[in-house]
Amino acid sequence: MTLPPLADRAIVVGARAADWREAVRLAGDALVDSGCTTAEYTEAMIRMVDDHGPYIVIAPGLALAHARPGADVRCEGLSVVTLAEPVEFGHAHNDPVRVVIGLAGVAPDAHLASVAALANAFNDSSAIAAVAAATTRDQVRAILQGRSGA
Amino acid sequence: MKIVTICGAGIGSSGILKVNAERVLQRLGLTASVVAADIASVGTVAADAQVILTSAEFVEAIGPTRADVIVIENYFDTEELSRKIEAAIG
């Protein structure tokens, strides 16, 4: 189970974000730039945190920005944003965040293959720090697609 | 045995929890169906569940339930999941 190819436009390395909203917006913009979502999906991802709190910070240093499948999702998509300076989301255990993954799915089931591949990559406890430290898109791709040792 | 993973959208983070919970169950030799759901549908989806896996943010919103509500801090840490699932149902 490997991730689908990550387009250049879906990866932003060493970005700067003033706060968590900006960080999530960068991940949303990368999905929009990849042609997978509309700007409304980005706003929906931010609303998730406004409504439910910083639960999207699912591991130390990593936020998984996402919202419901809907008309604002054109295709299944994934984006990766690494932050030059970490950002606080207000999470009790997993702050600060250095890597934001943006995830868009057309339907909950179609989604699961990508989610399983993401789990594969990040069940390696060194993967988040490695992605955060990556300086090129190819390095990010290699870590997420399980080729970090190659 | 039914386990429900809960997040805001019912995909994404609850999907990660579902995938990793299934991996852990297999390793522990336990059989359970694992369903990912959003917080709005927890009342119906989790009505017959023994365990609910979620983040601290959703505990209050889940409300009264007969299921064990287990808070997971690191969704990618299968050791944490394994320890907490085993304590609940092992």
gemmi code that builds the backbone of each chain (N, CA, C; Angstrom):
import gemmi

chains = {
    "A": [
        ("MET", (0.832, -1.202, 0.000), (0.000, 0.000, 0.000), (0.866, 1.251, 0.000)),
        ("THR", (0.957, 1.909, -1.132), (1.736, 3.143, -1.160), (0.829, 4.298, -1.554)),
        ("LEU", (1.276, 5.484, -1.221), (0.489, 6.674, -1.534), (0.473, 6.918, -3.036)),
        ("PRO", (-0.615, 7.506, -3.529), (-0.612, 7.941, -4.927), (0.478, 8.993, -5.113)),
        ("PRO", (0.962, 9.175, -6.351), (2.021, 10.157, -6.579), (1.613, 11.533, -6.076)),
        ("LEU", (2.531, 12.204, -5.426), (2.259, 13.560, -4.918), (2.809, 14.559, -5.924)),
        ("ALA", (1.927, 15.355, -6.517), (2.360, 16.357, -7.495), (3.175, 17.447, -6.809)),
        ("ASP", (4.024, 18.114, -7.582), (4.804, 19.218, -7.027), (3.913, 20.261, -6.352)),
        ("ARG", (2.788, 20.539, -7.007), (1.911, 21.582, -6.474), (1.282, 21.201, -5.148)),
        ("ALA", (1.319, 19.898, -4.825), (0.713, 19.435, -3.577), (1.690, 19.472, -2.404)),
        ("ILE", (2.941, 19.839, -2.678), (3.957, 19.842, -1.617), (4.545, 21.245, -1.469)),
        ("VAL", (4.513, 21.756, -0.237), (5.110, 23.063, 0.050), (6.107, 22.868, 1.187)),
        ("VAL", (7.360, 23.169, 0.916), (8.424, 22.912, 1.899), (8.887, 24.225, 2.530)),
        ("GLY", (8.974, 24.227, 3.857), (9.533, 25.385, 4.570), (8.675, 26.635, 4.501)),
        ("ALA", (7.348, 26.449, 4.537), (6.436, 27.599, 4.447), (6.416, 28.371, 5.771)),
        ("ARG", (5.905, 29.594, 5.691), (5.741, 30.381, 6.913), (4.254, 30.633, 7.148)),
        ("ALA", (3.825, 30.383, 8.383), (2.430, 30.624, 8.745), (2.408, 31.339, 10.086)),
        ("ALA", (1.592, 32.388, 10.186), (1.542, 33.173, 11.418), (0.798, 32.414, 12.512)),
        ("ASP", (-0.171, 31.585, 12.128), (-0.958, 30.856, 13.122), (-1.539, 29.595, 12.484)),
        ("TRP", (-2.331, 28.844, 13.250), (-2.825, 27.567, 12.741), (-3.753, 27.752, 11.537)),
        ("ARG", (-4.521, 28.857, 11.552), (-5.428, 29.092, 10.416), (-4.642, 29.207, 9.111)),
        ("GLU", (-3.570, 29.982, 9.190), (-2.749, 30.152, 7.998), (-2.120, 28.830, 7.583)),
        ("ALA", (-1.712, 28.045, 8.568), (-1.087, 26.749, 8.266), (-2.078, 25.829, 7.562)),
        ("VAL", (-3.312, 25.773, 8.071), (-4.340, 24.940, 7.439), (-4.676, 25.487, 6.049)),
        ("ARG", (-4.693, 26.824, 5.954), (-5.015, 27.433, 4.653), (-3.960, 27.072, 3.606)),
        ("LEU", (-2.703, 26.998, 4.011), (-1.637, 26.610, 3.071), (-1.867, 25.199, 2.546)),
        ("ALA", (-2.276, 24.289, 3.465), (-2.550, 22.914, 3.041), (-3.755, 22.879, 2.104)),
        ("GLY", (-4.756, 23.738, 2.385), (-5.933, 23.835, 1.515), (-5.576, 24.423, 0.161)),
        ("ASP", (-4.743, 25.463, 0.160), (-4.323, 26.073, -1.107), (-3.603, 25.052, -1.988)),
        ("ALA", (-2.793, 24.207, -1.354), (-2.050, 23.199, -2.127), (-3.011, 22.185, -2.750)),
        ("LEU", (-4.102, 21.864, -2.053), (-5.130, 20.976, -2.633), (-5.826, 21.670, -3.796)),
        ("VAL", (-6.110, 22.965, -3.620), (-6.757, 23.739, -4.689), (-5.825, 23.808, -5.907)),
        ("ASP", (-4.541, 24.104, -5.641), (-3.558, 24.198, -6.735), (-3.410, 22.863, -7.473)),
        ("SER", (-3.630, 21.763, -6.761), (-3.538, 20.447, -7.393), (-4.790, 20.117, -8.201)),
        ("GLY", (-5.787, 20.980, -8.120), (-7.014, 20.752, -8.873), (-8.004, 19.836, -8.180)),
        ("CYS", (-7.771, 19.535, -6.906), (-8.619, 18.559, -6.207), (-9.795, 19.176, -5.472)),
        ("THR", (-9.632, 20.403, -5.023), (-10.697, 21.006, -4.214), (-10.927, 22.452, -4.646)),
        ("THR", (-12.019, 23.008, -4.168), (-12.258, 24.441, -4.348), (-11.902, 25.148, -3.034)),
        ("ALA", (-11.854, 26.473, -3.089), (-11.488, 27.244, -1.903), (-12.466, 27.010, -0.753)),
        ("GLU", (-13.703, 26.606, -1.084), (-14.692, 26.352, -0.014), (-14.230, 25.202, 0.890)),
        ("TYR", (-13.544, 24.221, 0.273), (-13.080, 23.083, 1.085), (-12.061, 23.561, 2.125)),
        ("THR", (-11.198, 24.492, 1.733), (-10.211, 25.044, 2.667), (-10.920, 25.678, 3.858)),
        ("GLU", (-11.967, 26.442, 3.573), (-12.712, 27.074, 4.660), (-13.391, 26.027, 5.537)),
        ("ALA", (-13.862, 24.945, 4.916), (-14.506, 23.871, 5.692), (-13.493, 23.193, 6.619)),
        ("MET", (-12.249, 23.055, 6.157), (-11.211, 22.448, 7.005), (-10.946, 23.333, 8.223)),
        ("ILE", (-10.919, 24.644, 8.018), (-10.692, 25.570, 9.130), (-11.881, 25.537, 10.092)),
        ("ARG", (-13.088, 25.436, 9.513), (-14.302, 25.400, 10.341), (-14.328, 24.164, 11.247)),
        ("MET", (-13.762, 23.057, 10.765), (-13.699, 21.835, 11.578), (-13.012, 22.115, 12.911)),
        ("VAL", (-11.916, 22.874, 12.848), (-11.161, 23.178, 14.068), (-11.914, 24.215, 14.906)),
        ("ASP", (-12.530, 25.187, 14.236), (-13.340, 26.161, 14.973), (-14.467, 25.465, 15.725)),
        ("ASP", (-15.081, 24.465, 15.092), (-16.228, 23.782, 15.687), (-15.833, 22.760, 16.753)),
        ("HIS", (-14.743, 22.021, 16.498), (-14.450, 20.863, 17.347), (-13.149, 20.958, 18.123)),
        ("GLY", (-12.371, 22.007, 17.905), (-11.090, 22.120, 18.604), (-9.962, 21.503, 17.792)),
        ("PRO", (-8.759, 21.495, 18.415), (-7.550, 21.114, 17.655), (-7.366, 19.598, 17.511)),
        ("TYR", (-8.444, 18.842, 17.394), (-8.330, 17.381, 17.335), (-7.571, 16.899, 16.111)),
        ("ILE", (-7.450, 17.774, 15.077), (-6.751, 17.342, 13.859), (-5.239, 17.210, 14.078)),
        ("VAL", (-4.764, 17.667, 15.238), (-3.346, 17.447, 15.568), (-3.258, 16.045, 16.166)),
        ("ILE", (-3.066, 15.053, 15.278), (-3.278, 13.663, 15.677), (-2.003, 12.963, 16.139)),
        ("ALA", (-0.883, 13.642, 16.053), (0.376, 13.073, 16.531), (1.305, 14.249, 16.836)),
        ("PRO", (2.355, 14.011, 17.636), (3.246, 15.128, 17.968), (3.813, 15.773, 16.702)),
        ("GLY", (3.503, 17.069, 16.528), (4.067, 17.824, 15.407), (3.307, 17.717, 14.109)),
        ("LEU", (2.199, 16.932, 14.082), (1.499, 16.719, 12.809), (0.001, 17.006, 12.901)),
        ("ALA", (-0.478, 17.820, 11.960), (-1.918, 18.074, 11.849), (-2.443, 17.462, 10.556)),
        ("LEU", (-3.593, 16.811, 10.648), (-4.246, 16.234, 9.470), (-5.501, 17.064, 9.190)),
        ("ALA", (-5.337, 18.062, 8.302), (-6.459, 18.946, 7.998), (-7.399, 18.251, 7.017)),
        ("HIS", (-8.687, 18.249, 7.337), (-9.650, 17.581, 6.464), (-11.052, 18.088, 6.757)),
        ("ALA", (-11.968, 17.806, 5.850), (-13.376, 18.126, 6.063), (-14.197, 17.021, 5.395)),
        ("ARG", (-15.509, 17.202, 5.379), (-16.369, 16.172, 4.808), (-16.259, 16.136, 3.281)),
        ("PRO", (-16.472, 14.942, 2.700), (-16.606, 14.888, 1.243), (-17.813, 15.738, 0.833)),
        ("GLY", (-17.736, 16.378, -0.328), (-18.866, 17.199, -0.766), (-18.588, 17.789, -2.130)),
        ("ALA", (-19.432, 18.743, -2.527), (-19.320, 19.342, -3.854), (-18.018, 20.114, -4.018)),
        ("ASP", (-17.391, 20.491, -2.895), (-16.140, 21.251, -2.986), (-14.913, 20.352, -3.182)),
        ("VAL", (-15.142, 19.026, -3.304), (-14.047, 18.091, -3.590), (-14.234, 17.520, -4.993)),
        ("ARG", (-13.246, 17.765, -5.876), (-13.336, 17.279, -7.260), (-12.729, 15.901, -7.411)),
        ("CYS", (-11.663, 15.639, -6.665), (-11.017, 14.335, -6.721), (-10.320, 14.085, -5.391)),
        ("GLU", (-9.965, 12.829, -5.167), (-9.271, 12.492, -3.944), (-7.902, 13.163, -3.975)),
        ("GLY", (-7.532, 13.797, -2.875), (-6.263, 14.503, -2.910), (-5.565, 14.572, -1.576)),
        ("LEU", (-4.260, 14.810, -1.675), (-3.413, 14.870, -0.497), (-2.432, 16.018, -0.719)),
        ("SER", (-2.177, 16.801, 0.322), (-1.138, 17.818, 0.218), (-0.281, 17.764, 1.472)),
        ("VAL", (0.949, 18.266, 1.354), (1.873, 18.274, 2.485), (2.496, 19.657, 2.582)),
        ("VAL", (2.403, 20.255, 3.769), (3.038, 21.542, 4.014), (3.975, 21.393, 5.208)),
        ("THR", (5.236, 21.755, 5.037), (6.131, 21.794, 6.191), (6.373, 23.253, 6.546)),
        ("LEU", (6.445, 23.520, 7.849), (6.548, 24.899, 8.331), (7.970, 25.204, 8.803)),
        ("ALA", (8.485, 26.351, 8.383), (9.824, 26.756, 8.811), (9.834, 27.002, 10.320)),
        ("GLU", (8.739, 27.602, 10.817), (8.593, 27.819, 12.256), (7.345, 27.088, 12.717)),
        ("PRO", (7.464, 26.271, 13.777), (6.290, 25.525, 14.236), (5.158, 26.443, 14.712)),
        ("VAL", (3.941, 25.925, 14.639), (2.751, 26.716, 14.968), (1.949, 25.985, 16.053)),
        ("GLU", (1.411, 26.751, 16.998), (0.564, 26.166, 18.054), (-0.874, 26.047, 17.563)),
        ("PHE", (-1.460, 24.876, 17.753), (-2.886, 24.690, 17.455), (-3.728, 24.743, 18.731)),
        ("GLY", (-3.056, 24.685, 19.889), (-3.787, 24.645, 21.147), (-4.081, 23.218, 21.594)),
        ("HIS", (-3.316, 22.247, 21.078), (-3.527, 20.854, 21.455), (-2.787, 20.533, 22.761)),
        ("ALA", (-3.424, 19.729, 23.600), (-2.881, 19.462, 24.928), (-1.564, 18.675, 24.885)),
        ("HIS", (-1.389, 17.826, 23.888), (-0.210, 16.943, 23.885), (0.692, 17.090, 22.668)),
        ("ASN", (0.111, 17.431, 21.528), (0.854, 17.257, 20.275), (1.404, 18.541, 19.655)),
        ("ASP", (1.198, 19.686, 20.318), (1.784, 20.931, 19.815), (3.291, 20.926, 20.019)),
        ("PRO", (4.077, 21.779, 19.339), (3.656, 22.584, 18.196), (3.708, 21.756, 16.899)),
        ("VAL", (3.039, 22.262, 15.875), (2.907, 21.529, 14.611), (3.942, 22.020, 13.599)),
        ("ARG", (4.620, 21.072, 12.969), (5.586, 21.431, 11.909), (5.184, 20.881, 10.556)),
        ("VAL", (4.274, 19.893, 10.571), (3.838, 19.289, 9.302), (2.312, 19.303, 9.254)),
        ("VAL", (1.756, 19.864, 8.182), (0.305, 19.841, 7.996), (0.005, 19.038, 6.732)),
        ("ILE", (-0.793, 17.988, 6.910), (-1.256, 17.190, 5.775), (-2.670, 17.658, 5.447)),
        ("GLY", (-2.943, 17.928, 4.190), (-4.304, 18.237, 3.762), (-4.868, 17.002, 3.067)),
        ("LEU", (-6.095, 16.648, 3.419), (-6.683, 15.425, 2.874), (-8.084, 15.731, 2.367)),
        ("ALA", (-8.360, 15.307, 1.135), (-9.698, 15.495, 0.574), (-10.159, 14.183, -0.027)),
        ("GLY", (-11.400, 13.810, 0.248), (-11.930, 12.572, -0.304), (-13.289, 12.808, -0.925)),
        ("VAL", (-13.575, 12.068, -1.998), (-14.884, 12.206, -2.639), (-15.944, 11.394, -1.892)),
        ("ALA", (-15.514, 10.320, -1.222), (-16.439, 9.502, -0.437), (-15.636, 8.820, 0.661)),
        ("PRO", (-16.259, 8.560, 1.813), (-15.499, 7.986, 2.929), (-14.757, 6.708, 2.560)),
        ("ASP", (-15.352, 5.843, 1.754), (-14.711, 4.567, 1.448), (-13.525, 4.723, 0.498)),
        ("ALA", (-13.703, 5.577, -0.511), (-12.647, 5.792, -1.498), (-11.382, 6.292, -0.821)),
        ("HIS", (-11.596, 6.941, 0.277), (-10.595, 7.580, 1.083), (-9.632, 6.640, 1.791)),
        ("LEU", (-10.139, 5.450, 2.080), (-9.413, 4.611, 3.039), (-8.059, 4.122, 2.554)),
        ("ALA", (-7.892, 3.943, 1.235), (-6.602, 3.481, 0.735), (-5.527, 4.525, 1.020)),
        ("SER", (-5.859, 5.802, 0.782), (-4.886, 6.867, 1.069), (-4.594, 6.945, 2.555)),
        ("VAL", (-5.657, 6.804, 3.346), (-5.495, 6.895, 4.788), (-4.613, 5.753, 5.296)),
        ("ALA", (-4.814, 4.553, 4.748), (-4.006, 3.408, 5.158), (-2.540, 3.621, 4.764)),
        ("ALA", (-2.322, 4.207, 3.583), (-0.959, 4.471, 3.140), (-0.295, 5.539, 4.011)),
        ("LEU", (-1.091, 6.543, 4.410), (-0.574, 7.567, 5.329), (-0.167, 6.929, 6.658)),
        ("ALA", (-1.030, 6.044, 7.149), (-0.726, 5.354, 8.404), (0.564, 4.554, 8.261)),
        ("ASN", (0.737, 3.888, 7.118), (1.972, 3.140, 6.864), (3.191, 4.026, 7.030)),
        ("ALA", (3.122, 5.200, 6.415), (4.281, 6.093, 6.429), (4.557, 6.603, 7.842)),
        ("PHE", (3.482, 6.983, 8.554), (3.691, 7.661, 9.832), (3.711, 6.730, 11.034)),
        ("ASN", (3.402, 5.453, 10.853), (3.580, 4.527, 11.971), (5.067, 4.364, 12.293)),
        ("ASP", (5.913, 4.771, 11.360), (7.341, 4.897, 11.633), (7.515, 6.195, 12.426)),
        ("SER", (7.890, 6.063, 13.705), (7.844, 7.225, 14.592), (8.840, 8.318, 14.200)),
        ("SER", (9.790, 8.016, 13.328), (10.750, 9.052, 12.931), (10.280, 9.831, 11.704)),
        ("ALA", (9.140, 9.418, 11.119), (8.733, 9.989, 9.827), (8.339, 11.465, 9.924)),
        ("ILE", (7.662, 11.854, 11.017), (7.210, 13.250, 11.114), (8.415, 14.190, 11.175)),
        ("ALA", (9.390, 13.844, 12.031), (10.588, 14.684, 12.133), (11.330, 14.708, 10.798)),
        ("ALA", (11.346, 13.573, 10.101), (12.053, 13.504, 8.820), (11.374, 14.385, 7.775)),
        ("VAL", (10.034, 14.359, 7.735), (9.308, 15.220, 6.786), (9.549, 16.687, 7.161)),
        ("ALA", (9.469, 16.992, 8.463), (9.655, 18.376, 8.919), (11.036, 18.897, 8.521)),
        ("ALA", (12.022, 18.009, 8.516), (13.397, 18.427, 8.231), (13.732, 18.401, 6.742)),
        ("ALA", (12.831, 17.851, 5.930), (13.119, 17.732, 4.497), (13.295, 19.115, 3.863)),
        ("THR", (14.203, 19.211, 2.922), (14.437, 20.500, 2.272), (13.977, 20.490, 0.811)),
        ("THR", (13.595, 19.337, 0.299), (13.107, 19.274, -1.091), (11.817, 18.462, -1.153)),
        ("ARG", (11.067, 18.695, -2.223), (9.825, 17.939, -2.427), (10.116, 16.447, -2.592)),
        ("ASP", (11.206, 16.136, -3.270), (11.533, 14.723, -3.483), (11.792, 14.007, -2.164)),
        ("GLN", (12.419, 14.703, -1.221), (12.646, 14.084, 0.096), (11.319, 13.797, 0.787)),
        ("VAL", (10.395, 14.765, 0.699), (9.071, 14.575, 1.313), (8.373, 13.374, 0.676)),
        ("ARG", (8.391, 13.342, -0.646), (7.762, 12.228, -1.378), (8.348, 10.893, -0.955)),
        ("ALA", (9.677, 10.848, -0.861), (10.355, 9.590, -0.549), (9.940, 9.077, 0.831)),
        ("ILE", (9.842, 9.980, 1.798), (9.484, 9.559, 3.161), (8.034, 9.064, 3.185)),
        ("LEU", (7.131, 9.816, 2.539), (5.715, 9.446, 2.585), (5.431, 8.182, 1.795)),
        ("GLN", (6.206, 7.948, 0.770), (5.940, 6.765, -0.038), (6.790, 5.582, 0.402)),
        ("GLY", (7.401, 5.717, 1.594), (8.102, 4.585, 2.171), (9.399, 4.250, 1.477)),
        ("ARG", (9.994, 5.259, 0.837), (11.261, 4.997, 0.162), (12.394, 5.774, 0.819)),
        ("SER", (12.205, 6.112, 2.119), (13.181, 6.970, 2.775), (14.557, 6.312, 2.844)),
        ("GLY", (14.571, 4.974, 2.864), (15.857, 4.292, 2.938), (16.487, 4.102, 1.574)),
        ("ALA", (15.737, 4.412, 0.507), (16.228, 4.125, -0.848), (17.212, 5.185, -1.318)),
    ],
    "B": [
        ("MET", (-18.121, -7.960, 18.706), (-17.376, -6.803, 19.217), (-17.347, -5.692, 18.185)),
        ("LYS", (-17.753, -4.517, 18.588), (-17.757, -3.386, 17.661), (-17.005, -2.208, 18.280)),
        ("ILE", (-16.102, -1.654, 17.479), (-15.342, -0.480, 17.891), (-15.675, 0.653, 16.924)),
        ("VAL", (-15.959, 1.826, 17.459), (-16.254, 2.977, 16.601), (-15.175, 4.038, 16.824)),
        ("THR", (-14.624, 4.552, 15.718), (-13.679, 5.667, 15.816), (-14.415, 6.937, 15.408)),
        ("ILE", (-14.206, 7.986, 16.187), (-14.988, 9.217, 15.998), (-14.078, 10.410, 15.701)),
        ("CYS", (-14.432, 11.187, 14.686), (-13.803, 12.507, 14.518), (-14.854, 13.478, 13.997)),
        ("GLY", (-14.429, 14.674, 13.619), (-15.389, 15.694, 13.219), (-16.075, 15.381, 11.910)),
        ("ALA", (-15.329, 14.811, 10.959), (-15.858, 14.596, 9.617), (-16.234, 13.143, 9.345)),
        ("GLY", (-15.757, 12.218, 10.175), (-16.024, 10.797, 9.915), (-15.097, 10.206, 8.874)),
        ("ILE", (-14.180, 11.010, 8.377), (-13.114, 10.508, 7.495), (-11.819, 11.125, 8.013)),
        ("GLY", (-10.711, 10.878, 7.365), (-9.481, 11.524, 7.807), (-8.976, 10.937, 9.100)),
        ("SER", (-9.063, 11.701, 10.206), (-8.454, 11.196, 11.433), (-9.164, 9.959, 11.967)),
        ("SER", (-10.486, 9.895, 11.856), (-11.154, 8.659, 12.311), (-10.784, 7.488, 11.399)),
        ("GLY", (-10.462, 7.784, 10.143), (-9.989, 6.739, 9.224), (-8.623, 6.214, 9.622)),
        ("ILE", (-7.739, 7.118, 10.035), (-6.412, 6.710, 10.521), (-6.579, 5.806, 11.741)),
        ("LEU", (-7.454, 6.222, 12.669), (-7.688, 5.423, 13.877), (-8.247, 4.062, 13.524)),
        ("LYS", (-9.156, 4.009, 12.544), (-9.756, 2.732, 12.128), (-8.677, 1.792, 11.579)),
        ("VAL", (-7.872, 2.312, 10.662), (-6.825, 1.497, 10.041), (-5.859, 0.964, 11.093)),
        ("ASN", (-5.424, 1.854, 12.000), (-4.444, 1.426, 12.999), (-5.072, 0.517, 14.062)),
        ("ALA", (-6.339, 0.757, 14.406), (-7.009, -0.131, 15.366), (-7.115, -1.539, 14.782)),
        ("GLU", (-7.418, -1.632, 13.481), (-7.516, -2.952, 12.846), (-6.164, -3.662, 12.861)),
        ("ARG", (-5.088, -2.907, 12.619), (-3.754, -3.504, 12.659), (-3.441, -4.051, 14.050)),
        ("VAL", (-3.796, -3.247, 15.071), (-3.511, -3.638, 16.449), (-4.337, -4.863, 16.849)),
        ("LEU", (-5.612, -4.879, 16.456), (-6.478, -6.010, 16.796), (-5.919, -7.296, 16.208)),
        ("GLN", (-5.456, -7.193, 14.949), (-4.900, -8.363, 14.289), (-3.676, -8.875, 15.049)),
        ("ARG", (-2.823, -7.933, 15.475), (-1.620, -8.307, 16.219), (-1.972, -8.951, 17.557)),
        ("LEU", (-3.046, -8.459, 18.186), (-3.452, -8.983, 19.491), (-4.263, -10.268, 19.347)),
        ("GLY", (-4.614, -10.616, 18.103), (-5.413, -11.807, 17.883), (-6.862, -11.611, 18.298)),
        ("LEU", (-7.342, -10.383, 18.257), (-8.727, -10.092, 18.635), (-9.557, -9.804, 17.383)),
        ("THR", (-10.821, -10.177, 17.439), (-11.706, -9.930, 16.305), (-12.729, -8.868, 16.683)),
        ("ALA", (-12.820, -7.853, 15.860), (-13.825, -6.807, 16.085), (-14.062, -6.090, 14.773)),
        ("SER", (-15.268, -5.561, 14.602), (-15.477, -4.695, 13.441), (-15.208, -3.263, 13.887)),
        ("VAL", (-14.496, -2.534, 13.052), (-14.138, -1.163, 13.387), (-14.781, -0.228, 12.370)),
        ("VAL", (-15.555, 0.717, 12.860), (-16.297, 1.627, 11.990), (-15.886, 3.066, 12.292)),
        ("ALA", (-15.578, 3.835, 11.234), (-15.271, 5.254, 11.404), (-16.548, 6.066, 11.226)),
        ("ALA", (-16.763, 7.036, 12.109), (-17.991, 7.839, 12.018), (-17.716, 9.270, 12.461)),
        ("ASP", (-18.623, 10.166, 12.101), (-18.469, 11.545, 12.557), (-19.245, 11.741, 13.856)),
        ("ILE", (-18.887, 12.795, 14.563), (-19.454, 13.029, 15.891), (-20.981, 13.181, 15.834)),
        ("ALA", (-21.490, 13.689, 14.712), (-22.939, 13.910, 14.616), (-23.709, 12.594, 14.602)),
        ("SER", (-23.067, 11.503, 14.144), (-23.796, 10.236, 14.044), (-23.405, 9.243, 15.139)),
        ("VAL", (-22.664, 9.714, 16.148), (-22.182, 8.783, 17.173), (-23.332, 8.079, 17.891)),
        ("GLY", (-24.439, 8.782, 18.114), (-25.571, 8.204, 18.834), (-26.088, 6.939, 18.171)),
        ("THR", (-26.231, 6.953, 16.838), (-26.742, 5.780, 16.135), (-25.652, 4.765, 15.845)),
        ("VAL", (-24.507, 5.238, 15.335), (-23.446, 4.300, 14.929), (-22.872, 3.555, 16.129)),
        ("ALA", (-22.760, 4.238, 17.267), (-22.103, 3.635, 18.423), (-23.084, 3.043, 19.430)),
        ("ALA", (-24.369, 2.979, 19.064), (-25.368, 2.479, 20.015), (-25.050, 1.057, 20.484)),
        ("ASP", (-24.499, 0.225, 19.569), (-24.191, -1.162, 19.928), (-22.682, -1.410, 20.010)),
        ("ALA", (-21.909, -0.342, 20.215), (-20.451, -0.491, 20.264), (-19.981, -0.758, 21.690)),
        ("GLN", (-18.885, -1.527, 21.801), (-18.283, -1.761, 23.114), (-17.231, -0.701, 23.427)),
        ("VAL", (-16.591, -0.198, 22.360), (-15.490, 0.739, 22.561), (-15.609, 1.894, 21.571)),
        ("ILE", (-15.358, 3.114, 22.048), (-15.262, 4.275, 21.163), (-13.845, 4.835, 21.297)),
        ("LEU", (-13.163, 4.960, 20.175), (-11.830, 5.565, 20.155), (-11.955, 6.976, 19.597)),
        ("THR", (-11.346, 7.963, 20.262), (-11.478, 9.335, 19.791), (-10.408, 10.233, 20.406)),
        ("SER", (-10.515, 11.538, 20.118), (-9.635, 12.540, 20.732), (-10.331, 13.151, 21.939)),
        ("ALA", (-9.549, 13.756, 22.809), (-10.102, 14.365, 24.022), (-11.205, 15.371, 23.687)),
        ("GLU", (-11.061, 16.052, 22.538), (-12.011, 17.105, 22.153), (-13.449, 16.609, 22.033)),
        ("PHE", (-13.634, 15.292, 21.770), (-14.983, 14.794, 21.477), (-15.649, 14.083, 22.656)),
        ("VAL", (-14.916, 13.911, 23.753), (-15.451, 13.108, 24.857), (-16.774, 13.677, 25.368)),
        ("GLU", (-16.788, 14.976, 25.582), (-18.003, 15.590, 26.108), (-19.166, 15.469, 25.124)),
        ("ALA", (-18.875, 15.681, 23.845), (-19.927, 15.651, 22.829), (-20.507, 14.252, 22.634)),
        ("ILE", (-19.737, 13.220, 22.947), (-20.246, 11.848, 22.790), (-21.414, 11.607, 23.755)),
        ("GLY", (-21.326, 12.213, 24.930), (-22.433, 12.121, 25.879), (-22.546, 10.742, 26.516)),
        ("PRO", (-23.696, 10.456, 27.129), (-23.860, 9.193, 27.835), (-23.804, 8.023, 26.861)),
        ("THR", (-23.033, 6.994, 27.201), (-22.918, 5.810, 26.337), (-22.518, 4.618, 27.195)),
        ("ARG", (-22.898, 3.430, 26.732), (-22.482, 2.230, 27.449), (-21.087, 1.785, 27.037)),
        ("ALA", (-20.602, 2.358, 25.931), (-19.278, 1.976, 25.434), (-18.172, 2.586, 26.304)),
        ("ASP", (-17.013, 1.901, 26.320), (-15.822, 2.496, 26.918), (-15.297, 3.560, 25.967)),
        ("VAL", (-15.161, 4.787, 26.454), (-14.616, 5.854, 25.609), (-13.117, 5.966, 25.891)),
        ("ILE", (-12.320, 5.711, 24.863), (-10.865, 5.712, 25.026), (-10.281, 6.874, 24.240)),
        ("VAL", (-9.509, 7.714, 24.930), (-8.878, 8.868, 24.279), (-7.483, 8.470, 23.781)),
        ("ILE", (-7.256, 8.699, 22.498), (-5.956, 8.402, 21.893), (-5.223, 9.720, 21.648)),
        ("GLU", (-3.978, 9.784, 22.113), (-3.196, 11.019, 21.944), (-2.430, 11.031, 20.630)),
        ("ASN", (-1.733, 9.943, 20.335), (-0.955, 9.866, 19.095), (-1.564, 8.782, 18.203)),
        ("TYR", (-2.268, 9.222, 17.166), (-3.016, 8.289, 16.318), (-2.125, 7.318, 15.552)),
        ("PHE", (-0.848, 7.669, 15.423), (0.058, 6.800, 14.672), (0.833, 5.857, 15.574)),
        ("ASP", (0.640, 5.983, 16.885), (1.407, 5.172, 17.823), (0.637, 3.873, 18.110)),
        ("THR", (0.995, 2.825, 17.386), (0.245, 1.567, 17.549), (0.490, 0.945, 18.927)),
        ("GLU", (1.586, 1.323, 19.595), (1.801, 0.803, 20.949), (0.795, 1.398, 21.927)),
        ("GLU", (0.555, 2.705, 21.791), (-0.455, 3.345, 22.645), (-1.826, 2.716, 22.389)),
        ("LEU", (-2.162, 2.556, 21.108), (-3.453, 1.959, 20.746), (-3.574, 0.552, 21.300)),
        ("SER", (-2.506, -0.204, 21.139), (-2.498, -1.587, 21.567), (-2.738, -1.679, 23.078)),
        ("ARG", (-2.006, -0.861, 23.822), (-2.109, -0.863, 25.285), (-3.531, -0.510, 25.717)),
        ("LYS", (-4.108, 0.529, 25.091), (-5.420, 1.007, 25.530), (-6.544, 0.075, 25.079)),
        ("ILE", (-6.428, -0.479, 23.885), (-7.464, -1.407, 23.415), (-7.425, -2.685, 24.248)),
        ("GLU", (-6.219, -3.153, 24.523), (-6.109, -4.381, 25.302), (-6.660, -4.190, 26.709)),
        ("ALA", (-6.408, -3.037, 27.300), (-6.929, -2.763, 28.638), (-8.453, -2.735, 28.626)),
        ("ALA", (-9.031, -2.274, 27.520), (-10.489, -2.150, 27.449), (-11.173, -3.480, 27.160)),
        ("ILE", (-10.598, -4.270, 26.260), (-11.324, -5.471, 25.840), (-10.520, -6.759, 25.950)),
        ("GLY", (-9.226, -6.657, 26.232), (-8.364, -7.845, 26.194), (-8.646, -8.802, 27.346)),
    ],
}
model = gemmi.Model(1)
for chain_id, residues in chains.items():
    chain = gemmi.Chain(chain_id)
    for i, (resn, *xyz) in enumerate(residues, 1):
        res = gemmi.Residue()
        res.name, res.seqid = resn, gemmi.SeqId(i, " ")
        for name, pos in zip(("N", "CA", "C"), xyz):
            atom = gemmi.Atom()
            atom.name, atom.element = name, gemmi.Element(name[0])
            atom.pos, atom.b_iso = gemmi.Position(*pos), 0.0
            res.add_atom(atom)
        chain.add_residue(res)
    model.add_chain(chain)
structure = gemmi.Structure()
structure.add_model(model)
structure.setup_entities()
